[in-house]
Structures are given as structure tokens and as C-alpha cells.
């Protein structure tokens, strides 16, 4: 006697109860699986884009806004700061390096960021074709920017004021694409990179190249204290405005000393990314736990549905089970029959749940239009989902336990005589 075939036929014979049990299990597993994947992807993206940046210096405002605008480029900046003032803070020997950022424009929703060559080097992203910028109004675009806008080397475009697509177009200054970055699954994929002087020129800020600045200060013996060399071909005057300054410390001691000094003794703001992200995670944690709890309740209800389905089915099949016993089936075979039915329902529901969560991720990736932090998902099975699978199997097993005990204790003579 093939117990597995009998169990499968019993499930097919009760399509309504079977479908309801599978649907509830699918719904509960899909919710928990989706949350696990999104949480894992968010954590992965946050850490991947952080790249060891210990501190961000910017204008006074929300620290979290400063972090999200300067590192993840997901929010509006808190304002501009005087580069010379920020540079004074970063002359400490405990600082490893600083990277200035200047932005305020975009191209079709993608941010145009003025910085130095050290910025893409920080993310260890390589060029797919072309080269890095060498002069003003030359840009290097991320892989997603190039793909969405169909940009090629030599193409020219105009920037838009602000970060939306409806702002004023700076049609008197065109950018030229000189390089396209390889896909790095980082924020670099979504940025248009150029030098800081380009940002100043577009906004009609007085810019000084190395030659002009040298002519202006050739009698000034303190010239090197007023500017800082940030790459092979550009320098930033102290009186210039930048949006933020990314800072990396040589040792953790800097995290204790410098941020408090900046916030208490200057008009600038120092934000620690790791602290702000932990605070954000704690704020989101309660909501995530609540949704997981609701999903777990749905899975338990699914287990209850499996129990009711098996129990009602067992009441209707008492005569069939008694006949099976008469024809040689053992008590353990009957128990195995009921357990297989319950575990099969859980297995199918869990499998469908994983499939539904992946389909939901695909829809989400389309909705975000490949321009946000969660634009690319990892569809592979997570370690946490293995535990989710085991939990759903245990729920199915426990739901089958009482019906299997009833099947084990069935009174064969009484059942056959009452048939």
C-alpha cells in the first residue's frame, strides 16, 4: 500500500479545505519572507554604501537627513557650508582623509555630484569605458544612469535645478559624458559625477582654477593654508561653498573627540553615520517585529486550518481507515498517512509563499524604477528563510498530531458496525 499516494488523493478529494489551508500558509510565509529579504537588502545596501565613512560634516539640521543626503543621496541636503571652515576642523592628525561633495542639480532624477576622484575610488568602482573627468563640465555616469538614459561617451546633456524632473534647466551649461562606470551595486550606479568647479559654474559661482588662484595670491606666503589639493588637477578655495564633507578617521578615538567638538564649538554639524543608522534601525524595528508577529499569527491560523481540515476529513474517513486496517494497514501506517497530509499542506504553502515573495520583489523593483537604494534584489534563499521553512513544517506537524492520534485509536469493530 502506497501511503503517499493515498494521502495525496485525500487532499485532492477535499479541494476547498486543501486550498484554504495552503492559501493561509502561503500568505503568512510570503509576508515573513518578504520582510526578511527587504530587511536583509536594506541592511546590505546601508553597509555597502557606508564604505567606512566615520563622520559627515554639513550644515546644521537633522543628522539623519545629513547622512541620507550625503551618503545615500536619498534626501535633500541640510544646506551648504564654507569649505574653509570645514577644512579647519579636519586638520587633526586623527583624520585619515576627507572627501568634499557639492550638489544641488540632477539629470532626469539622477543626482549630479561634484567631488574629487577619491569619491569613486572610495567605492572601488572601475570604469566600464572612457575615463574620469579632467576638466569642468566633464562627467562620469553610473551604470544605471547610463542604462536608463541611454548615454554614451561623447553625449551631452543639461542639468536640472533641484532633484526633481520639473526644475529649471541650466541650458547655458552642458555636461559631456567622458566615462561610464561598471555596475557596483552601490550608490555610484545612480550618480552623475563631475568636479566641484562644474557645480560652481552652473550656479554662476565665481570659480578659480589653479592658475588664477596662484596669480591672485602670488604675494601671499600663506597660500597653501588657504587651499587644499584634492586631486591631480584641481584645488578648492577656502571661500567656496560645498554641501558636505565625508570624513574617515585613523582610529576610533576620533569618534569620541571630534564630533562633539564640531557640534558644540562651530556653526557646522557633525553626524556619525553608524549611530544614526542604528537609531533608524531601532525605530523601524518595532514596526518590523509587529508585521512579523502578524505574519506568524497567520501561519498559526493556517496550522489551525490544517488541523480542522484533517480532523473533519478524518471523521468522514473513519470507515475507510477501518477498512485499511482490516486489509493489513498497521496503526503506524495510518499515523503516517495523516502526518503526510498535514506536512504536505505546509510544504506546498511554504513553497508558494517563497514564490509569492519573489514575485512581489520583482514588482517592487519595477515600481522603484531602478533609481533607489533597493533597485536590485538578491532572490536567493536566505539563511533566515531556512528557519522559516522549518517553523512552517513544525506547524504542519503539530496540526496533524491530534488527528493522527485519533486515527491511531480508532475502534475498528465499532466503526464497521456503525457504517
N, C-alpha and C positions, 0 to 999 in steps of 0.2 A: 504493500500500500504506500503510495507516494503522498506523504503528508503535505508537502509543499504545494502540490497541485490541488489538493483538496482545499487547503487554506486560501489559495488564490481564487478558486471557483466560488468559495463562500463570500469573499469580498466583492466579486463581480455580481453575485446574486443580490446584493444589497447596495445598489449604486448610490441611493440618496444618502444613507448613513456613511458610506465609504467616502463619498465626495465631500461631505460636511467635515468629517474628521481631517481629511487631507488638506482642505481649504484653511481650516483654523491653524493647523500646524505650519502650513506654508506661510500664512500671514505673519505669525509670530516669529518664525525663523528669519523671514525676509527682513523684518524690521530690525531685529538684533544684528543680522549680518550686515545690513546697510550701514547701521550706526558704527559697527566695528571697523568697516572699511573706510568710511568717511573720517572717523577719528584717527585711524592709522595714517591715512593720506594727509590729513591736516597736520598731524604731528611731524610727519616726514617732510612736508613742504616747509614748515616753520623752521625746523632744524637745518634743512638743506640750504635754505636761503640766508640763514644767520651767518654762516661761514666764519665763526669765531669773532664776530664783531662784539666787542665788550661794552661799548658806550656810543651813544649818538648825541651830538650837541646840536641844538637848534634853538628856535625862538620859544619864548615862554608859551605854555599852553598845556594841553593834555599829553602826558608822557606816552600813553598808548598810541595817540594819534601821530606823535612824532616817530615812533617806531614803525607803525604801519605805513606811513607816508614815505619814510626814508629808506627802509629796508625792503619792505614788501610792495611798496607803491600801490597801496590799496585805499589810501585816504588822501585828503587834501593836506598840504603842509601847514604847519603852525605859523609860518611866516619866514622872512629872510633875516639873516644875521650878517654882521660886519665880519668879514674874513679875518681881518687883523686882530679883532678882539678874541675870536675863537682860537686863532693861532697862538696867542699869548698863553692860553690855558694848556695847550698841547706841547709846550716846550719842555715839559717834565721828562726826566730820564726814564721814568717807568712806562712811557708810551712807546710802543713798537712802531706803529705807523698811523697815519691819518689819510682819509680819502675825502676830498670835498665833493659835494653834489649841488647842482643848481638846476632847477626845473620849474616849470610853470606852463609849458605848452605840451601839445600832443599831436599825433597824426592818426586820424581815424580811430581814436580811442586808445592808442598806444602812447605811452609817455615818452617825451623827448628829454633825455637826461644829459646834462653837461657834467663831465667829470674828467678824470685822467685815465691813462692806460692801465693804471693799477686797479681800476674798478673791475673790468672784465677779467684781469689776471687773478683777482681775488677769488673768482668763481672757477678758475682753471678752465675756462671755456676757450675752445680753439676756433679759428676761422675756417669756415667751410669753403669760402672763396674770397678773393680780394685781400685787403689789408686794413690795418687800423688807420684812423684819421691822422693826418699830418698837419692840417691847417683848418681854419674856421670854415664852417658850413659843410664840412665833410662828415658823413655819418656812417656808423656801423649798425646794422639792424639785426635783431634777434631772429631765430629760425621761424617762430610763429608769426612775427611781424612780416617777414618776407613772404611766407606762405599765404597768409590771409590777404595781403595787399599785392601779391604777385610782383614783388620788387626784384630787380636785377641790378647788377653792377652797372653804374653809369646813370641809373634812373634819377630823376629829380622830383621833388615834391615840396609843398609848402606846409608849414606847421600851423596849428590852430591854437589860439589862446585858450588856456584852461585845459581841463581834462575830459571835456565832452566833445561831441562832434558838431555842436551848434555854435561854437565860439567864433570870435573874429579870426579870419585867416590872414596870416602875415604874408601877403602875396608880393611883398617887396624884397623878401629874402627867401631864396630857395635852397634846400638841402640837397646834396648829391650823395648817393649811395656809393661807398668805396669798399665796403666789406659786408659779408653776411656770416653770422656766427653759426657754428654747429649747434644742434639741439643738445641742451644740457639738463633739461628738466629742472631748471631754476628760473629765477626772475629775469635772467638775461634773455630768455627766449621771447619775452614780451616787451623789451625796451628798444628804443632808438637812442644810440649812444653817440655823443659828439664831445667836442671840447667846451669848456666853460665860456670861452670867449664868444662862441657861436650864440649862446643864450643871451649874452650881453648885447651883441649886435642886433639880434632880432628885437630886443626890447629897447633899442636905442640908448643903451647904456654906454658911456664913454669907456672904450677898451684900449688897453695899451699892450702892444706887443713888446718883445724883449728890446728891440732897438729903440723904440720911442721911450720906453721907461728908462733905458740907460741914458738917453740924451737928456731926459728931464732931471735925472739925479746924478749927473756925472760929477757934480761938485759935492755930493753928499757922501761923506765917509761911512755913513750908517746904512748904505744902500741895501746890503744883504740882510739886514734886520727887518727891512720893510717888505720884502718879498720872499717867497719860498719856492724853490724849484720843485715842480710836481711831476714833470716828465722830461723827456729829452728835448722837447720843442716848445714848452710853454711855461709861464710863471703867472702867479696870481697876485695882483697888487693888494696890499693890506686894506685899502679903502673900498674894495669891491664887496658886493653883496653875494652871499651864497645861501642856499636853502638849509643845508645840514652838513655836518662833518662826522664821518664814520671813524671810530677810534678803536684801536687794538692795543691792549696792554701787554707789557713784557711779563708781568706776574700778576696774580690775583690781588696783590696789595693795592693796586690801582683802583679796584672796585670799591674799596673801603674809603680811600682818601679823596680821590679827585671828584667824583660825582657830587658829594655833599658840598665840597668847596665851591664848585661851579654854581650850584643852585642857591647857595647862601650868600655868596660874595659878588656875583655878577648878574647882569641882566639877561643872561642866557639860561638855557635849560639843558640839563644832562639827564638822559634816560638810559637805564640799563635794560637792554632787550630781554635777557633771561628772566629778570624779576617781573617785568610787565607781562611776559608771555605766561609765566607761572600764575600770575594773578588772573589773567584771562582764562586760563585753563580751569582754575578753581571756580570762577564764576559760571563757566559753561558746564562744569562737572555735574552740578545738581540737576540741570536740565537733561543731560545725557543719561544720568542714573535714573531719572524719573521715566524717561522714554524706554529704557531697558527694562525697568520694573513692569511697565505696562505690557511690553512685549513678552516678558516672562509669564505674566498673568494669562495672556492669550495662549501661550504654549501649554500652561496648566489646564486652561479651559479645553484646549484641544485634547489633552490627556483624558479629561473627564468625558469628552465626547467619544473618544475611543472606548473608554470603559463602558459607557451606556450602550454604544453600538454593539460591542462584544457581548454584553450582558443580555440585551434584547435578542440578539442573534442566537445566543446560547439557549434561551428559553424556547425559541421556536425550533431549535435543532436538537432538543433533548432526545427525541425518538431516534433521529439519525445517529447521534453519538452512541446511544444504547445499541443500535444495530451494528455499529462499527466495533463495539466491544464484543458483541456476540460472535462476530465474524473474525475475531482474533486480534483486534487492536488492543494494545496494553494501555494502562492508565497513563503512563508517561508519554505515549504517543498522542493521547488526547490532550494532555497538557501542552505538549509541543505544538499541536495544531492551533490552540488558542493563542499561545505566545507568538507564534509566527505571524498570525493575523495582526496582532497589535503592533509588533515591531515593524512589519511591512508598511502599515499605515504611517507610522512615524518616519520610516526611512523615505518613503515617497514624498511625504510632506516636507521633510528637511531638504531633500534634493530639489524639489520645486522652489523652496524658499531661497536656496542659494542661486538658482537660475533667475528668479524674480529680482533679487538684489542686484545681480549683474546687469540685467536689462534696465533696471532703474538707474544704475550708474551711467549706462550708455546714454540714456535720455538726459541725465544731468549734464554730461559732457557736451551734449548738443546745445542745451539751454544756456550754458555759460559761454558759448561761442568761442571756446579755446583762448580766452583772454584773461582769465582769472587764475587764482592760485591752484584751484582744483581742476585744471583743464585736462590733465592726463591721469588716468586711474590705473592701478595695478589690479587686474582681475584675478590674480592667482589666489588660491585658498590661504587664508591667514592661519597662524597657529591658534589664535583665539577661536576661530571658527571650528577647529577640530574639537575643542571643548564644547562648543555649542552643539555639534553633531552628537557627541557622547551624551550630553544632557537630554537631548530630544529622544535618543534611543532609550535612556533610562525611564523617561516619562512614559513612553510606549510600553516598556516592560512592566512598569508598576501598574499601568492601566489594565494590563492583561492578567495581572496576578490573581485578583479575586475571581474573575470568570474562569480562569484555569483551575483554581481550587474547587469551584463548583462543579466543573466538568470532571475533575478527579473523583469527587464524592458522589457522583450520580448513582442513583439506585436503579439498576438495570431491570430487575423483575417488575418493580412498581411502575417504571416509566413505560415498559412494553405493555403492561396490563391496562394502563390508562390511555393508551394510544387509540 
